[in-house]
Amino acid sequence: QVQLVESGGGLVQPGGSLRLSCAASRITFSNYAVAWYRQAPGKQREFVARISTGSFISHADSVRGRFTISRDNAKNTLYLQMNSLAPEDTAVYYCLIGATWGQGIQVTVSS
């Protein structure tokens, strides 16, 4: 059974940075597309960023230029570097490896 463990969330002031990690086990990580999604209170889950199996990278318009998705296949880990964070980035962030979702991790941007 695939296991995903997310880390790196927390409380940060506007303009600050965080790096989320999603460590995968029991999966051939390099074979799968990977992605980050987020869900703010009262809103639907939305796409943040993705790396396809062909290494094509895409980011949502709302985060492009501020967030960067990356992966380390040797470490079976997916990352999301988040810079210039704003209150509207507050949400639970989920990683997606193939068809398996992480448990979600809270990111709160507030002064």
CNS distance restraints for C-alpha pairs under 8 A (distance, minus, plus):
assign (resid   1 and name CA) (resid  26 and name CA) 6.31 0.50 0.50
assign (resid   2 and name CA) (resid  24 and name CA) 7.21 0.50 0.50
assign (resid   2 and name CA) (resid  25 and name CA) 5.97 0.50 0.50
assign (resid   2 and name CA) (resid  26 and name CA) 4.99 0.50 0.50
assign (resid   2 and name CA) (resid  27 and name CA) 5.87 0.50 0.50
assign (resid   2 and name CA) (resid 100 and name CA) 7.34 0.50 0.50
assign (resid   3 and name CA) (resid  24 and name CA) 5.71 0.50 0.50
assign (resid   3 and name CA) (resid  25 and name CA) 5.24 0.50 0.50
assign (resid   3 and name CA) (resid  26 and name CA) 6.51 0.50 0.50
assign (resid   3 and name CA) (resid 102 and name CA) 7.92 0.50 0.50
assign (resid   4 and name CA) (resid  22 and name CA) 6.23 0.50 0.50
assign (resid   4 and name CA) (resid  23 and name CA) 5.54 0.50 0.50
assign (resid   4 and name CA) (resid  24 and name CA) 4.61 0.50 0.50
assign (resid   4 and name CA) (resid  25 and name CA) 6.60 0.50 0.50
assign (resid   4 and name CA) (resid 101 and name CA) 7.40 0.50 0.50
assign (resid   4 and name CA) (resid 102 and name CA) 5.22 0.50 0.50
assign (resid   4 and name CA) (resid 103 and name CA) 7.45 0.50 0.50
assign (resid   5 and name CA) (resid  21 and name CA) 7.95 0.50 0.50
assign (resid   5 and name CA) (resid  22 and name CA) 5.42 0.50 0.50
assign (resid   5 and name CA) (resid  23 and name CA) 5.16 0.50 0.50
assign (resid   5 and name CA) (resid  24 and name CA) 6.62 0.50 0.50
assign (resid   5 and name CA) (resid 102 and name CA) 6.42 0.50 0.50
assign (resid   5 and name CA) (resid 103 and name CA) 7.19 0.50 0.50
assign (resid   6 and name CA) (resid  20 and name CA) 7.08 0.50 0.50
assign (resid   6 and name CA) (resid  21 and name CA) 5.49 0.50 0.50
assign (resid   6 and name CA) (resid  22 and name CA) 4.33 0.50 0.50
assign (resid   6 and name CA) (resid  23 and name CA) 6.42 0.50 0.50
assign (resid   6 and name CA) (resid  94 and name CA) 7.94 0.50 0.50
assign (resid   6 and name CA) (resid  95 and name CA) 7.52 0.50 0.50
assign (resid   6 and name CA) (resid 102 and name CA) 6.57 0.50 0.50
assign (resid   6 and name CA) (resid 103 and name CA) 7.07 0.50 0.50
assign (resid   6 and name CA) (resid 104 and name CA) 6.80 0.50 0.50
assign (resid   6 and name CA) (resid 105 and name CA) 6.48 0.50 0.50
assign (resid   7 and name CA) (resid  20 and name CA) 5.77 0.50 0.50
assign (resid   7 and name CA) (resid  21 and name CA) 5.23 0.50 0.50
assign (resid   7 and name CA) (resid  22 and name CA) 6.54 0.50 0.50
assign (resid   7 and name CA) (resid 105 and name CA) 6.90 0.50 0.50
assign (resid   8 and name CA) (resid  18 and name CA) 6.81 0.50 0.50
assign (resid   8 and name CA) (resid  19 and name CA) 5.74 0.50 0.50
assign (resid   8 and name CA) (resid  20 and name CA) 4.53 0.50 0.50
assign (resid   8 and name CA) (resid  21 and name CA) 6.15 0.50 0.50
assign (resid   8 and name CA) (resid 105 and name CA) 7.97 0.50 0.50
assign (resid   9 and name CA) (resid  18 and name CA) 6.92 0.50 0.50
assign (resid   9 and name CA) (resid  19 and name CA) 7.41 0.50 0.50
assign (resid   9 and name CA) (resid  20 and name CA) 6.13 0.50 0.50
assign (resid   9 and name CA) (resid 105 and name CA) 5.88 0.50 0.50
assign (resid   9 and name CA) (resid 106 and name CA) 5.62 0.50 0.50
assign (resid   9 and name CA) (resid 107 and name CA) 5.08 0.50 0.50
assign (resid  10 and name CA) (resid 106 and name CA) 6.11 0.50 0.50
assign (resid  10 and name CA) (resid 107 and name CA) 5.02 0.50 0.50
assign (resid  10 and name CA) (resid 108 and name CA) 6.08 0.50 0.50
assign (resid  11 and name CA) (resid 107 and name CA) 6.16 0.50 0.50
assign (resid  11 and name CA) (resid 108 and name CA) 4.73 0.50 0.50
assign (resid  11 and name CA) (resid 109 and name CA) 5.90 0.50 0.50
assign (resid  11 and name CA) (resid 110 and name CA) 7.12 0.50 0.50
assign (resid  12 and name CA) (resid  16 and name CA) 6.01 0.50 0.50
assign (resid  12 and name CA) (resid  17 and name CA) 7.22 0.50 0.50
assign (resid  12 and name CA) (resid  18 and name CA) 7.67 0.50 0.50
assign (resid  12 and name CA) (resid  85 and name CA) 7.98 0.50 0.50
assign (resid  12 and name CA) (resid 107 and name CA) 7.86 0.50 0.50
assign (resid  12 and name CA) (resid 108 and name CA) 6.32 0.50 0.50
assign (resid  12 and name CA) (resid 109 and name CA) 5.01 0.50 0.50
assign (resid  12 and name CA) (resid 110 and name CA) 6.31 0.50 0.50
assign (resid  12 and name CA) (resid 111 and name CA) 7.66 0.50 0.50
assign (resid  13 and name CA) (resid  85 and name CA) 7.66 0.50 0.50
assign (resid  13 and name CA) (resid 109 and name CA) 5.42 0.50 0.50
assign (resid  13 and name CA) (resid 110 and name CA) 5.05 0.50 0.50
assign (resid  13 and name CA) (resid 111 and name CA) 5.00 0.50 0.50
assign (resid  14 and name CA) (resid  84 and name CA) 7.00 0.50 0.50
assign (resid  14 and name CA) (resid  85 and name CA) 5.41 0.50 0.50
assign (resid  14 and name CA) (resid  86 and name CA) 4.95 0.50 0.50
assign (resid  14 and name CA) (resid  87 and name CA) 6.46 0.50 0.50
assign (resid  14 and name CA) (resid 109 and name CA) 5.77 0.50 0.50
assign (resid  14 and name CA) (resid 110 and name CA) 6.02 0.50 0.50
assign (resid  14 and name CA) (resid 111 and name CA) 6.48 0.50 0.50
assign (resid  15 and name CA) (resid  83 and name CA) 7.05 0.50 0.50
assign (resid  15 and name CA) (resid  84 and name CA) 4.19 0.50 0.50
assign (resid  15 and name CA) (resid  85 and name CA) 4.90 0.50 0.50
assign (resid  15 and name CA) (resid  86 and name CA) 6.29 0.50 0.50
assign (resid  16 and name CA) (resid  83 and name CA) 6.17 0.50 0.50
assign (resid  16 and name CA) (resid  84 and name CA) 5.50 0.50 0.50
assign (resid  16 and name CA) (resid  85 and name CA) 5.47 0.50 0.50
assign (resid  17 and name CA) (resid  81 and name CA) 7.53 0.50 0.50
assign (resid  17 and name CA) (resid  82 and name CA) 5.39 0.50 0.50
assign (resid  17 and name CA) (resid  83 and name CA) 4.41 0.50 0.50
assign (resid  17 and name CA) (resid  84 and name CA) 6.25 0.50 0.50
assign (resid  17 and name CA) (resid  85 and name CA) 6.19 0.50 0.50
assign (resid  18 and name CA) (resid  81 and name CA) 6.22 0.50 0.50
assign (resid  18 and name CA) (resid  82 and name CA) 5.26 0.50 0.50
assign (resid  18 and name CA) (resid  83 and name CA) 6.76 0.50 0.50
assign (resid  19 and name CA) (resid  79 and name CA) 6.81 0.50 0.50
assign (resid  19 and name CA) (resid  80 and name CA) 5.55 0.50 0.50
assign (resid  19 and name CA) (resid  81 and name CA) 4.40 0.50 0.50
assign (resid  19 and name CA) (resid  82 and name CA) 5.88 0.50 0.50
assign (resid  20 and name CA) (resid  79 and name CA) 5.50 0.50 0.50
assign (resid  20 and name CA) (resid  80 and name CA) 5.00 0.50 0.50
assign (resid  20 and name CA) (resid  81 and name CA) 6.44 0.50 0.50
assign (resid  20 and name CA) (resid  82 and name CA) 7.88 0.50 0.50
assign (resid  21 and name CA) (resid  77 and name CA) 6.64 0.50 0.50
assign (resid  21 and name CA) (resid  78 and name CA) 5.66 0.50 0.50
assign (resid  21 and name CA) (resid  79 and name CA) 4.56 0.50 0.50
assign (resid  21 and name CA) (resid  80 and name CA) 6.58 0.50 0.50
assign (resid  22 and name CA) (resid  77 and name CA) 5.45 0.50 0.50
assign (resid  22 and name CA) (resid  78 and name CA) 4.98 0.50 0.50
assign (resid  22 and name CA) (resid  79 and name CA) 6.34 0.50 0.50
assign (resid  22 and name CA) (resid  95 and name CA) 6.44 0.50 0.50
assign (resid  22 and name CA) (resid 102 and name CA) 7.51 0.50 0.50
assign (resid  23 and name CA) (resid  75 and name CA) 7.77 0.50 0.50
assign (resid  23 and name CA) (resid  76 and name CA) 5.99 0.50 0.50
assign (resid  23 and name CA) (resid  77 and name CA) 4.42 0.50 0.50
assign (resid  23 and name CA) (resid  78 and name CA) 6.50 0.50 0.50
assign (resid  24 and name CA) (resid  29 and name CA) 6.97 0.50 0.50
assign (resid  24 and name CA) (resid  76 and name CA) 5.44 0.50 0.50
assign (resid  24 and name CA) (resid  77 and name CA) 6.02 0.50 0.50
assign (resid  25 and name CA) (resid  29 and name CA) 7.91 0.50 0.50
assign (resid  25 and name CA) (resid  76 and name CA) 7.12 0.50 0.50
assign (resid  28 and name CA) (resid  32 and name CA) 7.61 0.50 0.50
assign (resid  29 and name CA) (resid  73 and name CA) 6.44 0.50 0.50
assign (resid  29 and name CA) (resid  76 and name CA) 5.56 0.50 0.50
assign (resid  29 and name CA) (resid  97 and name CA) 7.66 0.50 0.50
assign (resid  30 and name CA) (resid  53 and name CA) 7.89 0.50 0.50
assign (resid  30 and name CA) (resid  73 and name CA) 5.49 0.50 0.50
assign (resid  30 and name CA) (resid  76 and name CA) 7.47 0.50 0.50
assign (resid  31 and name CA) (resid  53 and name CA) 6.63 0.50 0.50
assign (resid  32 and name CA) (resid  52 and name CA) 7.49 0.50 0.50
assign (resid  32 and name CA) (resid  53 and name CA) 5.69 0.50 0.50
assign (resid  32 and name CA) (resid  97 and name CA) 6.37 0.50 0.50
assign (resid  32 and name CA) (resid  98 and name CA) 5.16 0.50 0.50
assign (resid  33 and name CA) (resid  50 and name CA) 7.37 0.50 0.50
assign (resid  33 and name CA) (resid  51 and name CA) 5.72 0.50 0.50
assign (resid  33 and name CA) (resid  52 and name CA) 4.46 0.50 0.50
assign (resid  33 and name CA) (resid  53 and name CA) 4.76 0.50 0.50
assign (resid  33 and name CA) (resid  97 and name CA) 6.29 0.50 0.50
assign (resid  33 and name CA) (resid  98 and name CA) 5.58 0.50 0.50
assign (resid  34 and name CA) (resid  50 and name CA) 5.72 0.50 0.50
assign (resid  34 and name CA) (resid  51 and name CA) 5.37 0.50 0.50
assign (resid  34 and name CA) (resid  52 and name CA) 6.56 0.50 0.50
assign (resid  34 and name CA) (resid  78 and name CA) 7.42 0.50 0.50
assign (resid  34 and name CA) (resid  95 and name CA) 7.43 0.50 0.50
assign (resid  34 and name CA) (resid  96 and name CA) 5.60 0.50 0.50
assign (resid  34 and name CA) (resid  97 and name CA) 4.66 0.50 0.50
assign (resid  34 and name CA) (resid  98 and name CA) 6.24 0.50 0.50
assign (resid  35 and name CA) (resid  47 and name CA) 7.99 0.50 0.50
assign (resid  35 and name CA) (resid  48 and name CA) 7.47 0.50 0.50
assign (resid  35 and name CA) (resid  49 and name CA) 5.54 0.50 0.50
assign (resid  35 and name CA) (resid  50 and name CA) 4.08 0.50 0.50
assign (resid  35 and name CA) (resid  51 and name CA) 6.24 0.50 0.50
assign (resid  35 and name CA) (resid  69 and name CA) 7.99 0.50 0.50
assign (resid  35 and name CA) (resid  95 and name CA) 5.77 0.50 0.50
assign (resid  35 and name CA) (resid  96 and name CA) 5.05 0.50 0.50
assign (resid  35 and name CA) (resid  97 and name CA) 6.66 0.50 0.50
assign (resid  36 and name CA) (resid  47 and name CA) 6.59 0.50 0.50
assign (resid  36 and name CA) (resid  48 and name CA) 5.37 0.50 0.50
assign (resid  36 and name CA) (resid  49 and name CA) 5.32 0.50 0.50
assign (resid  36 and name CA) (resid  50 and name CA) 6.43 0.50 0.50
assign (resid  36 and name CA) (resid  80 and name CA) 7.61 0.50 0.50
assign (resid  36 and name CA) (resid  93 and name CA) 6.91 0.50 0.50
assign (resid  36 and name CA) (resid  94 and name CA) 5.65 0.50 0.50
assign (resid  36 and name CA) (resid  95 and name CA) 4.54 0.50 0.50
assign (resid  36 and name CA) (resid  96 and name CA) 6.07 0.50 0.50
assign (resid  37 and name CA) (resid  45 and name CA) 6.53 0.50 0.50
assign (resid  37 and name CA) (resid  46 and name CA) 5.44 0.50 0.50
assign (resid  37 and name CA) (resid  47 and name CA) 4.53 0.50 0.50
assign (resid  37 and name CA) (resid  48 and name CA) 4.94 0.50 0.50
assign (resid  37 and name CA) (resid  49 and name CA) 7.08 0.50 0.50
assign (resid  37 and name CA) (resid  93 and name CA) 5.77 0.50 0.50
assign (resid  37 and name CA) (resid  94 and name CA) 5.15 0.50 0.50
assign (resid  37 and name CA) (resid  95 and name CA) 6.36 0.50 0.50
assign (resid  37 and name CA) (resid  96 and name CA) 7.61 0.50 0.50
assign (resid  38 and name CA) (resid  45 and name CA) 5.43 0.50 0.50
assign (resid  38 and name CA) (resid  46 and name CA) 5.42 0.50 0.50
assign (resid  38 and name CA) (resid  47 and name CA) 6.64 0.50 0.50
assign (resid  38 and name CA) (resid  48 and name CA) 6.72 0.50 0.50
assign (resid  38 and name CA) (resid  91 and name CA) 5.88 0.50 0.50
assign (resid  38 and name CA) (resid  92 and name CA) 5.43 0.50 0.50
assign (resid  38 and name CA) (resid  93 and name CA) 4.24 0.50 0.50
assign (resid  38 and name CA) (resid  94 and name CA) 5.82 0.50 0.50
assign (resid  39 and name CA) (resid  43 and name CA) 6.26 0.50 0.50
assign (resid  39 and name CA) (resid  44 and name CA) 5.92 0.50 0.50
assign (resid  39 and name CA) (resid  45 and name CA) 4.25 0.50 0.50
assign (resid  39 and name CA) (resid  46 and name CA) 6.20 0.50 0.50
assign (resid  39 and name CA) (resid  91 and name CA) 5.20 0.50 0.50
assign (resid  39 and name CA) (resid  92 and name CA) 5.27 0.50 0.50
assign (resid  39 and name CA) (resid  93 and name CA) 6.54 0.50 0.50
assign (resid  40 and name CA) (resid  44 and name CA) 7.25 0.50 0.50
assign (resid  40 and name CA) (resid  45 and name CA) 7.32 0.50 0.50
assign (resid  40 and name CA) (resid  90 and name CA) 6.39 0.50 0.50
assign (resid  40 and name CA) (resid  91 and name CA) 4.17 0.50 0.50
assign (resid  40 and name CA) (resid  92 and name CA) 6.34 0.50 0.50
assign (resid  41 and name CA) (resid  91 and name CA) 6.88 0.50 0.50
assign (resid  47 and name CA) (resid  60 and name CA) 6.54 0.50 0.50
assign (resid  48 and name CA) (resid  59 and name CA) 5.86 0.50 0.50
assign (resid  48 and name CA) (resid  60 and name CA) 5.15 0.50 0.50
assign (resid  48 and name CA) (resid  63 and name CA) 7.03 0.50 0.50
assign (resid  49 and name CA) (resid  57 and name CA) 7.44 0.50 0.50
assign (resid  49 and name CA) (resid  58 and name CA) 5.56 0.50 0.50
assign (resid  49 and name CA) (resid  59 and name CA) 4.21 0.50 0.50
assign (resid  49 and name CA) (resid  60 and name CA) 6.02 0.50 0.50
assign (resid  49 and name CA) (resid  68 and name CA) 7.82 0.50 0.50
assign (resid  49 and name CA) (resid  69 and name CA) 6.29 0.50 0.50
assign (resid  50 and name CA) (resid  56 and name CA) 7.95 0.50 0.50
assign (resid  50 and name CA) (resid  57 and name CA) 5.70 0.50 0.50
assign (resid  50 and name CA) (resid  58 and name CA) 5.36 0.50 0.50
assign (resid  50 and name CA) (resid  59 and name CA) 6.56 0.50 0.50
assign (resid  50 and name CA) (resid  69 and name CA) 6.97 0.50 0.50
assign (resid  51 and name CA) (resid  55 and name CA) 5.47 0.50 0.50
assign (resid  51 and name CA) (resid  56 and name CA) 5.46 0.50 0.50
assign (resid  51 and name CA) (resid  57 and name CA) 4.56 0.50 0.50
assign (resid  51 and name CA) (resid  58 and name CA) 6.66 0.50 0.50
assign (resid  51 and name CA) (resid  69 and name CA) 7.46 0.50 0.50
assign (resid  51 and name CA) (resid  70 and name CA) 7.57 0.50 0.50
assign (resid  52 and name CA) (resid  56 and name CA) 5.13 0.50 0.50
assign (resid  52 and name CA) (resid  57 and name CA) 6.58 0.50 0.50
assign (resid  57 and name CA) (resid  69 and name CA) 7.70 0.50 0.50
assign (resid  59 and name CA) (resid  63 and name CA) 6.60 0.50 0.50
assign (resid  59 and name CA) (resid  64 and name CA) 5.52 0.50 0.50
assign (resid  59 and name CA) (resid  67 and name CA) 7.84 0.50 0.50
assign (resid  59 and name CA) (resid  68 and name CA) 7.78 0.50 0.50
assign (resid  59 and name CA) (resid  69 and name CA) 7.95 0.50 0.50
assign (resid  60 and name CA) (resid  64 and name CA) 5.99 0.50 0.50
assign (resid  63 and name CA) (resid  67 and name CA) 5.49 0.50 0.50
assign (resid  64 and name CA) (resid  68 and name CA) 7.76 0.50 0.50
assign (resid  66 and name CA) (resid  82 and name CA) 6.13 0.50 0.50
assign (resid  66 and name CA) (resid  83 and name CA) 5.10 0.50 0.50
assign (resid  66 and name CA) (resid  84 and name CA) 6.05 0.50 0.50
assign (resid  66 and name CA) (resid  85 and name CA) 7.71 0.50 0.50
assign (resid  67 and name CA) (resid  80 and name CA) 6.70 0.50 0.50
assign (resid  67 and name CA) (resid  81 and name CA) 5.46 0.50 0.50
assign (resid  67 and name CA) (resid  82 and name CA) 4.42 0.50 0.50
assign (resid  67 and name CA) (resid  83 and name CA) 5.98 0.50 0.50
assign (resid  68 and name CA) (resid  80 and name CA) 5.64 0.50 0.50
assign (resid  68 and name CA) (resid  81 and name CA) 5.08 0.50 0.50
assign (resid  68 and name CA) (resid  82 and name CA) 6.62 0.50 0.50
assign (resid  69 and name CA) (resid  78 and name CA) 7.59 0.50 0.50
assign (resid  69 and name CA) (resid  79 and name CA) 5.73 0.50 0.50
assign (resid  69 and name CA) (resid  80 and name CA) 4.59 0.50 0.50
assign (resid  69 and name CA) (resid  81 and name CA) 6.43 0.50 0.50
assign (resid  70 and name CA) (resid  78 and name CA) 6.07 0.50 0.50
assign (resid  70 and name CA) (resid  79 and name CA) 5.20 0.50 0.50
assign (resid  70 and name CA) (resid  80 and name CA) 6.47 0.50 0.50
assign (resid  71 and name CA) (resid  76 and name CA) 7.73 0.50 0.50
assign (resid  71 and name CA) (resid  77 and name CA) 5.86 0.50 0.50
assign (resid  71 and name CA) (resid  78 and name CA) 4.42 0.50 0.50
assign (resid  71 and name CA) (resid  79 and name CA) 5.86 0.50 0.50
assign (resid  72 and name CA) (resid  76 and name CA) 6.00 0.50 0.50
assign (resid  72 and name CA) (resid  77 and name CA) 5.38 0.50 0.50
assign (resid  72 and name CA) (resid  78 and name CA) 6.44 0.50 0.50
assign (resid  73 and name CA) (resid  77 and name CA) 6.49 0.50 0.50
assign (resid  78 and name CA) (resid  95 and name CA) 7.92 0.50 0.50
assign (resid  85 and name CA) (resid  89 and name CA) 6.43 0.50 0.50
assign (resid  85 and name CA) (resid 109 and name CA) 6.71 0.50 0.50
assign (resid  86 and name CA) (resid  90 and name CA) 7.57 0.50 0.50
assign (resid  86 and name CA) (resid 109 and name CA) 6.00 0.50 0.50
assign (resid  86 and name CA) (resid 110 and name CA) 7.87 0.50 0.50
assign (resid  87 and name CA) (resid 108 and name CA) 7.34 0.50 0.50
assign (resid  87 and name CA) (resid 109 and name CA) 4.73 0.50 0.50
assign (resid  87 and name CA) (resid 110 and name CA) 5.88 0.50 0.50
assign (resid  88 and name CA) (resid 109 and name CA) 7.64 0.50 0.50
assign (resid  89 and name CA) (resid 107 and name CA) 7.62 0.50 0.50
assign (resid  89 and name CA) (resid 108 and name CA) 7.48 0.50 0.50
assign (resid  89 and name CA) (resid 109 and name CA) 6.73 0.50 0.50
assign (resid  90 and name CA) (resid 106 and name CA) 7.79 0.50 0.50
assign (resid  90 and name CA) (resid 107 and name CA) 5.43 0.50 0.50
assign (resid  90 and name CA) (resid 108 and name CA) 4.59 0.50 0.50
assign (resid  90 and name CA) (resid 109 and name CA) 5.46 0.50 0.50
assign (resid  91 and name CA) (resid 106 and name CA) 6.07 0.50 0.50
assign (resid  91 and name CA) (resid 107 and name CA) 5.55 0.50 0.50
assign (resid  91 and name CA) (resid 108 and name CA) 6.62 0.50 0.50
assign (resid  92 and name CA) (resid 104 and name CA) 5.79 0.50 0.50
assign (resid  92 and name CA) (resid 105 and name CA) 5.22 0.50 0.50
assign (resid  92 and name CA) (resid 106 and name CA) 4.38 0.50 0.50
assign (resid  92 and name CA) (resid 107 and name CA) 6.02 0.50 0.50
assign (resid  93 and name CA) (resid 104 and name CA) 5.28 0.50 0.50
assign (resid  93 and name CA) (resid 105 and name CA) 5.24 0.50 0.50
assign (resid  93 and name CA) (resid 106 and name CA) 6.27 0.50 0.50
assign (resid  93 and name CA) (resid 107 and name CA) 7.01 0.50 0.50
assign (resid  94 and name CA) (resid 101 and name CA) 6.66 0.50 0.50
assign (resid  94 and name CA) (resid 102 and name CA) 5.52 0.50 0.50
assign (resid  94 and name CA) (resid 103 and name CA) 6.67 0.50 0.50
assign (resid  94 and name CA) (resid 104 and name CA) 4.47 0.50 0.50
assign (resid  94 and name CA) (resid 105 and name CA) 6.62 0.50 0.50
assign (resid  95 and name CA) (resid 101 and name CA) 5.83 0.50 0.50
assign (resid  95 and name CA) (resid 102 and name CA) 5.12 0.50 0.50
assign (resid  95 and name CA) (resid 104 and name CA) 7.21 0.50 0.50
assign (resid  96 and name CA) (resid 100 and name CA) 5.59 0.50 0.50
assign (resid  96 and name CA) (resid 101 and name CA) 4.60 0.50 0.50
assign (resid  96 and name CA) (resid 102 and name CA) 6.28 0.50 0.50
assign (resid  97 and name CA) (resid 101 and name CA) 6.59 0.50 0.50
